[in-house]
Amino acid sequence: MTLFKLTAIIAICLSRSTLADESDTFCKVIEDSSTEYRLKRHLFCDYDPNIRPAPHGNKTEFKMILRLVFADYHEEKAELELHTRVHIVWTDSFLNWRPSDFDGIESIHVKMSQIWKPEIYSLNP
């Protein structure tokens, strides 16, 4: 049996919004629930988005791609203005399931506020 892991792909933009913790939503027991709902309950009922997905002491590897959207050079100020998008990809080892247990579902979409995200800081805003 193949064990799938939820691979997170996020795009960091200039503005960030803080969303309320929604993990309690998935812990409710509802009879006759859909397969996707049961999968989300399985993944998020005891999941904490503040805990790094690697076991203690192990590193979490992620790929980061910087895509240039627009560049402008201001000669009078000697400034280079860059507008970019950052794409980050990593695997959260806590979010895994067997598709055969959930009617063959191999991927799902989740909100960014529900999963752990690596912290990224801009040193030169």
N, C-alpha and C positions, 0 to 999 in steps of 0.2 A: 504494500500500500504506500502510496506517495503521501508525504507530509508536506503540506503547503504552508508557507509563511507569508504573512501580510508584509509586503514591501511598500514602504512609505515613500511617496514622491510628493514633495511640497515645493511651492514657489514662494520665496520670500519677497515681498513687495515693500515699498517705502513705509506704508502704514500697517500697523498691527492692531487687531481688535482682540479684546479679552472676552472670551465667552464663558458662561457659567458652566460648572462641572455637570456633565450630563450622564455620568457613569451610572447613577442611580436608576435611570430610565430603563436600562437593560436588565436590572435585577428583579423586576416585577415578573411574577409568574402569571402568564395569561394562557388559558386553555385554547386549543385549536389555533395556536400561533403559526405564522408562516415559517418556512424553513430558514429563510434569511434572518428572521427575528430570533429563532432559536440559535443560529450561528452567532449572531451579535451578542446574545446573552452568554453563550459559551465563552466568547472571547473577552467580553468587557465586564462581566459581573464582579470579578475580583481583580480587575486590572487597575493599576494606578499609573496615570500618565506622567507622574513625577519621578518614577523609578526608571533608571536607565536599563535597557533591555538585556544587557550582558550580565552574566553572573559576576559576583564580586571579584574584582581584581582583573577581569578580562576587559579587553578594549572593545569598543563599538566602532566598527569601520563604516565609513560612509563616503560616498562620492559626491563631489560638489562641482557643478558646472556653472561657469560665469558666462552669460550670453550678453553681448553688447547690443543694446537697442539703439543708442544714439550717442554720438560723441561731438563735442564742440570745443574748439580751442579759442580762448579769449586772449589775443595777442597783447592788448594793452595792459592786462592784469597778469599775464604769463600764467594763466590757469587753464587746465584741461578739465572739462566737465564731461562726466561719463554717466549715462543712464543704462543700467544693467538689470538683468534678472538673474537670480541665483536659484538653481535647481539642486536639491539635495536628495540623494537616494540612500536608504539604509534598510536593513532587515531587523525587525523587532522579534527576537526569539520567543517572547512571551505570547505572541499572537500567531498561533499555528493550529491547524485542524486537518482532519482527514476528509477529503471531499466525499468519500463514500458514506460518511456519517451524516452528511447534510445534503442529500439528493444531488451530489456531484458539483456543488458550488465550489468554484476554484478561486474566485476573487470577489471582493465586496468593496464598496465605497464607504468611507467613514469621514467624519468631520475632523479637521486638524486639531481641534481642542480635545479630542478623545484619545490621542496617542502621544507617546513621548516624542519630543523633538530635541535634537542637539542644540545647545545654546551657541549662538553666533553673535559676535559683537563687532561693530564697525569702529575701527580705530581712527578713521579719518572721515567723519560724516560729511 
